[in-house]
Amino acid sequence: MKQAVQEYYGKILQGTGDLQTNACCTDGATPPHIKAALANIHPEVSGRYYGCGLVRPERLEGTRILDLGSGSGRDCYLLAQLVGEAGSVLGVDMTDEQLDVANRHLDWHRERFGYARSNVAFRKGYIECLDELGLEEGSFDIIVSNCVINLSPDKAAVLREAYRLLKPGGELYFSDVYADRRVPTELVDDPLLYGECLSGALYWNDFQNLAKRAGFLDPRLVEDRPLSIDNPRIEASIGHIRFFSATYRLFKLDGLESHCEDYGQAVRYLGGIAHHEQVFVLDKHHVIEKGRVFPVCGNTYRMLRESRFAACFEFFGGQGVHYGIFDGCGTALPFDRPQEGDGGGGGGCC
């Protein structure tokens, strides 16, 4: 399937208008500062963009970023502006035609950004074989990817390599396509469906398990949307399978717990994250207003305290006392709670 994907993205697709579905299209509102940065990207680079989400993690100044499946380089050139001249972005892609487009405009973007030297580079390689590129272990602050991991034949290897290359406290922040069930083999073997980022999509729960086995013990969903496909022939072939575009962030933190445990901890957002001064969104369940004391589980506490976000928060509490599962954040107590005033007595098995 690797060769089929290279053929599809290198020779068949010549621009976004050649796509057969809306799976590889970015939807949703674009913040003004991202719109301004996208306006600084060469039209040929933007015209060969096939992402399904807006990969824009926060607090990027001076960081080192790796983009898995960088394609024509659009996200790399976007991120190059957000990390600043002191930061750097490395894109890895397997398709010669896409790499040619990306490399052709290195100097154009350097001049456009007003940098003395380019802070972007591109390498040819397979994202499931990053160990073959000689990249130093624990050398990246952030790894991103945009609608590419679903195209890999070995997604577990991609996640393992991402974990190996991240610094402690770093994160894999990526958008991809997921299915509400496992995709049948006959659809996985269809080159068109695979190239359109559909039949290679993981069942969402299989993704969660793969991520945890790779070391990312608490995957956090940032945003998601259903895909409508908008192609009657393809819709008929996929049947009742529902597909979603989703953005996850996965932190490299040893010893995170399997569920959201309550230790009575809290954080206060102090501001200081550009373009997120009043509200910081860690994920769909953690929208943190500036100045407000916000109760968090033990994992969330560590994600903020042991990452690049630490300087922007005040932290309260430790892990000396455990209060059980955090309400509304994780798996609820599976047993019926006793009613108020019944004392929980009675005994007996019948």
N, C-alpha and C positions, 0 to 999 in steps of 0.2 A: 504493500500500500504506500510505502514511502515514495516510490517512483511515480505512482499515480498522483500523489499530492504535489510532487515537484512539477510534474507536467501540467497539472491544473493551475497552479499559482504562477508558474513560469511562462507557460505558452498559451494556455486556453484563456485565462483571465488577463485582459489588457487594461481593465479599469473596473470601477465599482458597478458600472452599468452592465457588465457581463455576468454578474451574479444571478443565480436562478431563484434565490429565496432572500428573505430579510434577515437570516441568521447572522450573517457577517456584516451587519450594519449597526452603527451606533445610534441609539435613540436617547431621548430624554433631554432635559435642559442642560446647556453648557454655561458654566459660570463666566462672567465677563473677562476675568483675567486669563482663563483658558482660551476663550475666543480670540483674545488679543495675541496670545502665543501661537495659536494655530494659524493666524493670519501671517505669521512670519515664516511659514513653511512653504517650500517651493511647490508649485502646482503639480509637477510631475510626481513628487513624493506623495502628496495628498491624494492624487488620482489613483494610486495603486495601494490604497489603504483598505484593509478588509477586517477591521476589528469589530467586536460586538459590544464593547463597553468603553467607558471613559476612564483610562488608567491614570489616576491623579492622586496618589497618596500625598499626605500632608507633611510639612516641615522637612523639605528636601535640601535646603541650602547646604552646599558643601559635601553632600553625600556621594557615594559611589554606587551606581545602579547597573544591574544586568538585565537586559531585555531578551526574553526567550522567544524566538520566532519573530524577529524584529522586522521582517519583510522589507518594504521600501524605506523604512526608517522614520515613519511619521511620529510614532510615539517617542523614539529616541530624540528626535529634534525638538519635540515638545518638552520632554523632561530635561534636555540640555539647558533650556532657558530657566527651568525651575530650580535646578541644582546650582546654577550660576557658574562662573568661570572657574571657581575653586573646586567644583564637583566634576564628576565624569560619568559618562554613559557608554556602556559596551553593548552592542547588539549582536546576537547570534542568529543566523538563519542558514537554511540548507539550499536555498534556491538562488542560482547564479543570477538570473534575470532581476530578481528583487534586490540582490546585493549590488548589482551594477547601478541601479537607480539610486540606491542609498549612498554609495560611494561617490557617484558623479557630482553630488551637490554638497560635499563636505565644506569646501572653501566658500561656496555661496552662503551657506548658513553661518559659518564663522564670521563673515563680513556683516551679514544681516544682524547678528547678535551683538556685534561690536567687540568680539573677543580677540585677544592677541594671538591665541592659539585655539585650535579646535578641541573641544572637550568630549567629542563623540568619536567612536571607532566601531568598525564592524568586522566580524569574523565569520567565516563559513564553518558550519558544524551542525550536528544533530543535537537537539535539546535533551535527548535521552542518553547522549554520550558526551556530556560536558567534561568528563574526566579525561577525554582525549585532547582537550584544548590547552592543557597545562595551566589552568586557572588555579590560583592559590586558594586553598581551603580557608574558609572564614574571612574572606576578603571583601565581601559586598555588604553594604548597609541594607539595601533593598533589592529584591528581584521582582520584576514585573513580567507580565505576559498578557496578550490580548487576543483571545479566540484562537489559540494555537495548541494548547496542551491536548485538546480533544483530537487533534490531528496526529498525535504521536502514537505509535504502536505499543509503546511501553511507558504508560503514564506513571507507574510506580517508580521507574527509574528517574523520570523527570523530577518527581517530588523528592526522592532521596538525594539527588545531586543538588537540588536547590537548597535543601537543608544543610548539606555539607559545605556549600559555598558561602552561606550567610554567616555574618558575625553573630555572636550571642546577642539576643535582643533585637536582631534584624527581622525583617518580615518579607514573606512572599505575598505580593499584592497583585491579584490578577483577575481578569474577566474571562469567562468561558461559557460554553453551552452545556447544559445538563438535561437529562431526561427524567421523567417521573417513574420510569421502570427500566429494566435492562433491555437494550436494543437487540432484536433477533439477529443471528449470524448472517442470514441472507441479506439483511439491510446493511450490516457492517461491511459486507463484501461489495456493495454497490459503490463504484468510484465517484459518481456524481453526488450521491448523498453524503459520502465521506468528505469529499472536497468542499461541500457546502456546510461543513461543520455540524452535521446532524447525526449521521449514523456512528460517528466516532465518539459521540458524547457519552459521558459516564452517567449511569444511574446515580442520583445525588447521594444516596446512602453509601454506595460503593466508594464514591469519592471521599466521603467523610472517613471511612475506614482506611483507605489508602493513605490519606493525609496523616492520620494518627500513627499508622505503622511506620511512616517515614520520619516521625518525630514531632510533627505538628499536632500537638495533643488537643488543641481546642480551636478548631477552625471557626472563624467569625464571618458571618454573612453581612456584607456592607449594603448591597442593593441588588434587586432582581426585577425581572419583567418577563412575562410570557412572550413566546415567539409565535407570530401568526402565520409564518411561512409564506403566505400569499402566492402560492403556486398550486393550482388544483391537482395537477398530475402528481406532484410530490406529496401533497397532502393525502391523496388516495393511497399512495404506496406506504406511508408511515402509519396509517390506521389511527388507532386511539392513543398513540404515544404523544405525550405533551412535552414540549421542549421549552427551556427557560434560559435566558441570558442572566448570569449572576456574577457578582464581584465578591470575592473572598479576600480576607487578609489572614495570613497564617504566621504567627510569631515563632521564632526559634528561641524557646525558653525551656530549659530542662526542668522536669518535675512538676509541670502543670497537672492539675487534677482532672479526672475524667468527667467531672460534673462541676457545676458552679456552686461552690461551698461558701457558706456564710460565716465569717469570723467577726462580724460587726465592724468591718472596715469601710472607709469612705474616702473620697477625693474631692478636692475643690479645684476647678479649672481657673487658672490665673490669667488666661489670655496669652497672647504672644505668638500664636500660630497665624501666619499671614493668611488673609482671606477667610479666616475662621475665628475672628476675634471674639465674637459673642457666644458662639456655640461650636463645640467640637463633637463630631459624630465619629465615634470609634467603630460602631456597627449599628445594625438596625435596632438593637435593643439598648444602646447606650448613647443617648443624645444628651450631652452634658453642657448645661448653661454656665457661662462665666459667673464666678462668685458664689455659686450655689453648692452647698455640701451635698454630694451625690453618693448614696450607698452603693458599694460594689462588692462582687464576690472576690474570692482570693485570686482567681486567675486574672480577672480584669485589673485588679490592684497591681499585680506583677507586670502585666502588659504595659501599663502606663509608667510604672516606676523603674522598670529595667529596660527601657527602650529610649529612643530619641525624644520621646514626649515628656520625660521626667521633669525637665526644667520648667514646664508649663503647668505643673500641678502641685498642690499641697496635699500631703498624704496623712491620713489619720488611722491609728490602730495597728495591731499586729495580728499574729495568728495564735495567740495564747489560749483563746477560748473559741470553741466551735459551736455554732448554733444550728447546724443541719444544712439541708439544701437551701439555697438562696431562693426566696419566693419570686416567681416570675422569671427566673433565669436558670434554666436547666430542668432536670427531671424532677417532677413533683413527688412527694411522698406517695408510694403506691398503695398504701393502706388507708382504709376509711378512718377519718379523724373522729374521735369521740365527740358527741354532742355536748354543748355547754351544760354543765350541771349534772351530767349523768355519772360522773366519777369514774367512768371507765370500768366499773366493777361488773359483777354478775358471774364471771367465770364459766366454766363448763365448755364442752365442745358442741353443744346442740342448742 
